């Protein structure tokens, strides 16, 4: 007579389930970190490419325009000055002024807060600044500009620039600085530490903190 022993089917214990969940969570965190790093690298590369392009176009402006390079006191004014020179928009209506030249054909307007991502280098209104525009970096912040340390320029903001006294530049480069504040959107672009660690610019030599 054959005896049949009943097979007991054991399920997973709570400990085993928790171990599996922990492993999956760890794998997910690692994957997310890798994808985030890759995404950040793509945006950094794009910012460097756009800054190099704007630098070349601003050199064209500098060699062609009698008005000369603009002076800017702060981040937002620098953002507008960069836009003004590249777009040829000195009256702040969002388009190239009559008789002026747009030096960067890649500039494309987007409405404030829009999720649209058309091809080109995007620009939009600077919040709280009437009839002022800025060029957006890959993180949705504004690129900014400083007049070079060996230059004198007239102020931005669409004043009667031909009758305005020129001011000495405060940039690090000889001609001009163009910079992005990076992913965190903070910093002044003057060095590569602290708030400025992720700043991207055409500055060749950074100040030591």
C-alpha positions as CSV (number, residue, x, y, z in Angstrom):
1,X,0.0,0.0,0.0
2,X,1.5,3.3,-1.1
3,X,1.2,6.2,1.3
4,X,0.7,9.7,-0.2
5,X,2.2,12.4,1.9
6,X,0.4,15.7,1.6
7,X,2.6,18.4,0.2
8,X,2.4,21.6,2.0
9,X,2.6,24.7,-0.2
10,X,4.3,27.5,1.7
11,X,3.8,31.1,0.7
12,X,6.4,33.9,1.0
13,X,7.0,35.1,4.4
14,X,6.7,38.8,5.4
15,X,10.5,39.1,5.6
16,X,11.0,37.7,2.1
17,X,8.4,40.1,0.7
18,X,10.1,43.0,2.4
19,X,13.5,42.0,1.1
20,X,12.2,41.8,-2.5
21,X,10.5,45.2,-2.1
22,X,13.8,46.7,-0.8
23,X,15.7,45.3,-3.7
24,X,13.2,46.6,-6.2
25,X,13.3,50.0,-4.6
26,X,17.1,50.1,-4.7
27,X,17.1,49.2,-8.3
28,X,14.5,51.9,-9.1
29,X,16.5,54.5,-7.2
30,X,19.7,53.6,-9.1
31,X,17.9,53.7,-12.5
32,X,16.3,57.0,-11.7
33,X,19.6,58.4,-10.7
34,X,21.2,57.3,-14.0
35,X,18.3,58.7,-16.1
36,X,18.4,62.0,-14.2
37,X,22.1,62.3,-14.6
38,X,21.8,61.6,-18.4
39,X,19.0,64.2,-18.7
40,X,21.0,66.8,-16.8
41,X,24.0,66.1,-19.0
42,X,21.9,66.7,-22.1
43,X,20.7,70.0,-20.8
44,X,24.2,71.0,-19.8
45,X,25.4,70.2,-23.3
46,X,22.6,72.2,-24.9
47,X,23.4,75.2,-22.7
48,X,27.0,75.1,-23.7
49,X,26.1,74.9,-27.4
50,X,23.6,77.8,-27.1
51,X,26.1,80.0,-25.2
52,X,28.8,79.3,-27.8
53,X,26.3,80.3,-30.6
54,X,25.2,83.4,-28.8
55,X,28.8,84.4,-28.2
56,X,29.5,84.2,-31.9
57,X,26.4,86.2,-32.8
58,X,27.2,88.8,-30.2
59,X,30.7,89.2,-31.6
60,X,29.0,89.9,-35.0
61,X,26.8,92.5,-33.3
62,X,29.9,94.1,-31.6
63,X,31.7,94.4,-34.9
64,X,28.7,95.8,-36.8
65,X,26.7,98.0,-34.5
66,X,27.8,101.6,-33.9
67,X,25.8,101.6,-30.7
68,X,28.3,99.1,-29.2
69,X,27.8,96.6,-26.4
70,X,25.3,97.4,-23.6
71,X,26.0,97.7,-19.9
72,X,23.9,95.9,-17.4
73,X,23.8,96.3,-13.6
74,X,22.2,92.9,-12.5
75,X,21.0,89.5,-13.6
76,X,17.6,90.6,-15.1
77,X,19.0,93.7,-16.7
78,X,21.8,91.5,-18.2
79,X,19.1,89.0,-19.5
80,X,17.3,91.9,-21.3
81,X,20.5,93.4,-22.6
82,X,21.6,90.1,-24.2
83,X,18.1,89.7,-25.8
84,X,18.1,93.3,-27.0
85,X,21.4,93.0,-28.9
86,X,20.8,89.6,-30.4
87,X,17.2,90.3,-31.4
88,X,17.7,93.9,-32.4
89,X,14.7,94.9,-30.2
90,X,15.4,98.1,-28.3
91,X,11.9,99.4,-27.9
92,X,10.7,96.2,-26.1
93,X,7.8,95.2,-28.4
94,X,9.1,91.6,-28.8
95,X,10.2,91.9,-32.4
96,X,13.2,93.3,-34.3
97,X,13.0,97.1,-34.6
98,X,12.7,98.7,-38.0
99,X,16.2,99.4,-39.3
100,X,17.8,97.0,-36.8
101,X,19.3,93.6,-37.4
102,X,18.4,90.3,-35.7
103,X,21.7,88.6,-35.2
104,X,20.3,85.3,-34.0
105,X,17.7,83.9,-36.3
106,X,17.3,80.9,-33.9
107,X,15.4,83.0,-31.4
108,X,11.8,81.8,-31.0
109,X,9.1,83.4,-28.8
110,X,7.1,81.4,-26.3
111,X,4.4,82.7,-24.0
112,X,5.2,82.9,-20.3
113,X,4.6,79.6,-18.6
114,X,4.0,77.7,-21.9
115,X,4.8,74.0,-22.1
116,X,5.6,74.3,-25.8
117,X,9.1,73.5,-26.8
118,X,9.5,74.7,-30.4
119,X,12.9,74.3,-32.2
120,X,15.3,77.1,-31.6
121,X,16.5,79.2,-28.7
122,X,13.5,80.3,-26.7
123,X,12.8,83.8,-25.3
124,X,9.9,85.2,-23.3
125,X,8.9,88.1,-21.1
126,X,10.8,88.7,-17.9
127,X,8.2,88.5,-15.0
128,X,7.4,91.9,-13.4
129,X,9.4,93.8,-16.1
130,X,7.2,95.7,-18.6
131,X,8.3,95.3,-22.2
132,X,11.4,93.4,-21.3
133,X,12.4,90.0,-22.6
134,X,15.0,87.3,-21.8
135,X,16.4,84.2,-23.5
136,X,15.6,80.9,-21.8
137,X,18.2,78.3,-20.9
138,X,17.3,74.5,-21.0
139,X,16.0,74.7,-17.4
140,X,13.6,77.6,-18.1
141,X,15.7,80.3,-16.4
142,X,17.2,83.3,-18.3
143,X,20.6,83.5,-19.8
144,X,22.3,86.6,-18.6
145,X,25.1,88.9,-19.7
146,X,27.8,91.2,-18.4
147,X,29.8,93.8,-20.2
148,X,33.5,92.9,-20.3
149,X,36.0,94.4,-17.9
150,X,37.8,96.4,-20.6
151,X,34.7,97.8,-22.3
152,X,32.4,100.8,-21.8
153,X,28.8,100.6,-22.8
154,X,25.5,102.3,-22.6
155,X,22.7,101.0,-20.3
156,X,20.1,98.5,-21.4
157,X,16.3,99.0,-20.7
158,X,15.6,101.0,-23.9
159,X,16.6,104.4,-22.6
160,X,17.8,107.1,-25.0
161,X,21.1,105.2,-25.2
162,X,22.8,107.5,-27.7
163,X,22.7,110.3,-25.1
164,X,23.5,108.2,-22.0
165,X,26.9,108.3,-20.5
166,X,28.8,105.0,-21.0
167,X,29.7,102.9,-17.9
168,X,32.7,100.6,-17.4
169,X,32.0,96.9,-17.7
170,X,32.0,94.5,-14.7
171,X,32.5,91.2,-16.5
172,X,35.4,88.7,-16.2
173,X,36.1,88.4,-19.9
174,X,37.6,91.3,-21.8
175,X,34.6,91.8,-24.1
176,X,31.5,90.2,-22.5
177,X,30.3,87.3,-20.3
178,X,27.2,85.1,-21.2
179,X,26.1,82.7,-18.5
180,X,23.4,80.4,-17.3
181,X,22.7,79.9,-13.6
182,X,22.3,76.2,-14.3
183,X,19.7,73.7,-13.0
184,X,19.3,75.4,-9.6
185,X,18.6,78.8,-11.1
186,X,20.8,80.6,-8.6
187,X,24.3,82.1,-8.5
188,X,26.0,85.1,-10.1
189,X,28.3,83.2,-12.5
190,X,31.5,84.6,-10.9
191,X,33.0,81.3,-9.7
192,X,32.5,77.6,-9.7
193,X,31.7,76.8,-6.1
194,X,28.6,77.0,-3.9
195,X,25.6,78.4,-5.6
196,X,27.6,78.8,-8.8
197,X,28.8,75.2,-9.0
198,X,26.4,74.4,-11.9
199,X,26.8,77.7,-13.7
200,X,27.7,77.5,-17.3
201,X,29.3,80.4,-19.2
202,X,31.8,81.6,-21.7
203,X,34.0,82.8,-18.9
204,X,37.5,81.3,-19.4
205,X,38.9,82.0,-15.9
206,X,36.8,81.8,-12.8
207,X,37.4,83.6,-9.5
208,X,38.4,81.4,-6.6
209,X,36.0,81.3,-3.7
